[in-house]
Each structure stands twice: as C-alpha cells, then as structure tokens.
Amino acid sequence: MPITEHQLVAILPGAAKVAAVFVPALNAAMNRYAIDQNPLRIAAFVAQCGHESGALTRLVENLNYGAQGLANTWPSRYAIDPRAKELKPNELAAKLARRPEAIANNAYANRNGNGPEASGDGWTYRGRGLLQVTGRANYVAAGTALALDLVHHPELLELPWNACMSAGHFWSVNGLNQLADLQDTVAITKKINGGTKGLAERTALTARGLAVLT
C-alpha cells in the first residue's frame, strides 16, 4: 500500500514543501524492503525518518554544537563528569565548540570503519540520508546494497531518492519491520539512535501515522 502525498503531509506537516519529491522515493524504498506490507510498518518508518531528518528537510548531519551541546550529546567524551545530574562541558568540548568539521573528526574517529582523527573520515562520512548513515563501514555497506560509490561520493546520500533507499536498507538489515509489527517503538529507536533520544516525538508521529493510514 503506497503512501500518498496527502497522507505524508498529514503525518509530517513540516514536509509539505518537499512531499512531492519524497513520495515516489519513499514508496520505492518501502516496496523494495517490504515496509509497505502493512500500516504498522509504514507508520513506524515514516515517523522515524521524519524525526531523524526534521520532517524530510535535513539530509546531512548538523554538527554545529556548542560546548554544552557536546556535553549533552556525548557526555562520556565531552562532560567533566558524565554521571552528574547537571552536565558541564570539559576542556575538549570548549576547544571543539562551533567547529562542525573538527567535532565530526573527533567524535567519529576510529569508529564504524573510520580512521583516526587526522584522517578526516569523521567529517567525510558524517550522518547522511533519512536515517543518518554514519561511518565509512556503513557507507560501504549502503553503497554495496544500492550500487552507489558512496566511499568516493558520500554526498550522493543527500539526494532524496538515495536518502530514502539507504533508510530502507538500514531498516531491513536491522530487522525493523519485525519490530514495527510488534509496535515496539522503543526497540526501533534504540536500533536507530543507540538510545531513546526523541522517543516522545517518535512515538507521537508513529501514532499519528497509524491514525492517518487506517
């Protein structure tokens, strides 16, 4: 069951200006990865993609954090005491504040197939697409699945069609259709986010999607 432009905007009002571009790409991705088999899967997929991408308007990760934002987002790296009730940024956070490229290279160094900080891989392979493909190894995997040279052209994930297809691929390889069938928004969110950041909005969007689609 494909989603219509009217339904997409009803679920994600903020996507009104880009809905016409995204509907064909979303439907192609959902069909390829069996997401369109029932409303539970479609609602969960659209909700999670909508949350991660600012209603389909951001296809590349925004890393323009201040020192406090760094401490809040990565407390183990950038807070003086990550267990404190009120997180305070450490010296590294102050040094990196408002320097997106430096933040990416530091935060993502030696992770997900990236090289060390000096390699620049963190910035090159920062989050892109609807579900934020991040790290060289994940770009390689997505590129193989989608027949795209994402290693040399990571910016291809900023195109709506590829952004949707990469999200569908991630959804499939992580078993999120099955979790959507169980209506387990918490488990889906943890697979995507690594935690439960934004859970309230993700849950609300999923419920809105089900209401619209059924």
C-alpha positions in Angstrom: 0.0 0.0 0.0 1.8 3.1 -1.2 1.6 6.4 0.8 0.0 9.4 -0.8 1.3 13.0 -0.7 -1.7 14.0 1.3 -1.1 11.2 3.9 2.6 12.1 4.2 1.9 15.7 4.9 -0.8 14.7 7.4 1.8 12.7 9.3 4.7 15.2 8.8 3.2 18.7 8.3 6.8 20.1 8.1 7.4 18.1 4.9 4.7 20.0 2.9 7.3 21.7 0.7 9.2 18.5 -0.1 6.5 15.9 -0.1 6.0 15.8 -3.9 9.7 14.9 -4.3 9.8 12.4 -1.5 6.6 10.4 -2.0 7.9 8.4 -5.1 11.2 7.7 -3.4 9.6 6.7 -0.1 7.2 4.4 -1.9 10.0 2.8 -4.0 12.1 2.2 -0.8 9.1 0.8 1.2 8.2 -1.5 -1.7 11.8 -2.8 -2.1 12.2 -3.5 1.6 8.7 -4.9 2.3 7.8 -1.9 4.5 4.6 -1.2 2.6 3.0 -4.6 3.6 1.0 -3.1 6.4 0.2 0.3 8.1 2.3 -0.6 11.2 5.5 -0.7 9.2 4.7 2.4 7.1 3.8 4.5 10.1 6.9 3.5 12.1 9.2 4.0 9.1 7.8 7.4 8.2 7.8 8.5 11.8 11.4 7.5 12.4 12.6 9.0 9.1 10.6 12.2 9.9 12.1 12.6 13.3 15.7 11.9 12.2 15.5 14.3 9.2 13.5 17.2 10.6 10.4 16.2 8.5 12.5 15.2 5.5 14.2 18.6 5.3 17.7 17.7 6.6 19.7 15.0 4.8 23.1 15.7 6.3 24.0 15.8 9.9 24.2 19.1 11.7 27.3 19.1 13.9 27.4 22.7 14.8 27.3 22.1 18.6 28.3 24.5 21.3 30.2 23.2 24.3 27.1 22.4 26.3 25.5 20.7 23.3 28.6 18.4 23.1 28.4 17.6 26.8 24.7 16.8 26.5 25.1 14.7 23.3 28.3 12.8 24.2 28.7 13.1 28.0 31.3 10.3 28.2 33.6 12.3 25.9 32.8 15.9 26.5 31.4 16.3 30.0 33.6 16.8 33.1 31.5 14.2 35.0 29.2 12.2 32.7 27.3 10.9 35.7 26.5 14.3 37.1 22.9 15.5 37.2 23.9 18.7 35.5 26.4 18.1 32.8 29.3 20.6 32.4 31.4 20.7 29.3 35.1 19.8 29.6 38.1 21.5 28.0 37.8 19.4 24.9 34.2 20.4 24.4 35.2 24.1 24.8 38.0 23.6 22.2 35.7 22.0 19.6 32.6 24.2 20.1 31.1 25.5 16.9 33.6 23.8 14.7 31.5 21.1 12.9 34.3 19.5 10.9 36.6 19.2 14.0 33.7 17.8 16.0 32.9 15.2 13.5 36.6 14.1 13.1 37.0 13.9 16.9 33.6 12.3 17.8 33.7 9.7 15.0 37.4 8.8 14.9 38.3 5.1 14.9 34.6 4.1 14.9 32.5 2.4 12.2 35.4 1.8 9.9 36.7 5.4 10.2 40.4 6.1 10.5 42.0 8.3 13.2 41.0 11.9 13.8 43.6 13.2 11.4 42.2 11.1 8.5 39.1 13.4 8.2 36.9 10.3 7.9 34.6 11.6 10.6 33.6 14.6 8.6 33.6 12.8 5.2 31.4 10.1 6.5 29.2 12.0 8.9 25.5 11.2 9.0 23.6 11.4 5.7 20.3 10.3 4.4 16.9 10.0 6.2 18.3 7.7 8.9 21.8 9.2 9.1 24.2 6.6 7.6 27.4 7.3 9.6 30.9 6.0 9.3 32.9 4.6 6.4 31.9 1.0 7.0 28.3 1.9 6.9 28.8 3.9 3.7 30.5 0.9 2.2 27.6 -1.4 3.2 24.9 1.0 1.9 26.8 1.7 -1.3 27.1 -2.1 -2.0 23.4 -2.6 -1.4 22.4 0.4 -3.5 25.1 0.1 -6.2 26.5 3.5 -5.4 30.1 4.6 -4.9 29.5 6.2 -1.5 33.1 5.9 -0.5 34.2 8.4 -3.1 30.9 10.2 -3.4 29.3 10.2 0.1 27.3 13.3 -0.9 25.1 11.0 -3.0 23.1 10.2 0.1 22.0 13.8 0.2 19.8 13.1 -2.8 16.2 12.3 -1.9 16.0 9.0 -3.8 19.2 7.7 -2.3 18.3 9.1 1.1 15.1 7.0 1.1 16.7 3.9 -0.3 19.5 4.0 2.3 16.9 4.3 5.0 15.0 1.3 3.7 18.2 -0.7 3.5 19.1 0.2 7.1 15.5 -0.7 8.2 15.7 -4.1 6.6 19.1 -5.2 7.7 18.3 -4.3 11.3 15.0 -6.2 11.4 12.9 -3.2 12.0 9.9 -4.5 10.0 9.5 -7.2 12.7 9.8 -4.6 15.5 7.2 -2.4 13.8 4.8 -5.4 13.6 5.2 -5.6 17.3 4.7 -1.9 17.7 7.9 -1.7 19.7 8.9 1.9 19.1 11.5 1.8 21.9 13.4 -1.0 20.3 13.2 0.6 16.9 14.5 3.9 18.3 17.4 2.1 20.1 18.5 0.5 16.8 18.4 3.8 15.0 19.6 6.2 17.7 21.7 3.9 20.0 19.4 5.2 22.9 16.0 6.7 23.2 16.6 10.3 22.3 13.5 11.9 20.9 11.3 8.9 21.9 8.3 11.1 22.7 8.2 12.6 19.3 8.9 9.3 17.5 6.0 7.7 19.4 3.6 10.5 18.7 4.5 10.5 15.0 4.0 6.8 14.8 0.6 7.1 16.4 -0.4 9.9 14.0 0.8 7.8 11.1 -1.4 4.9 12.2 -4.4 7.2 12.5 -3.8 8.6 9.1 -3.2 5.3 7.4 -6.0 3.4 9.0 
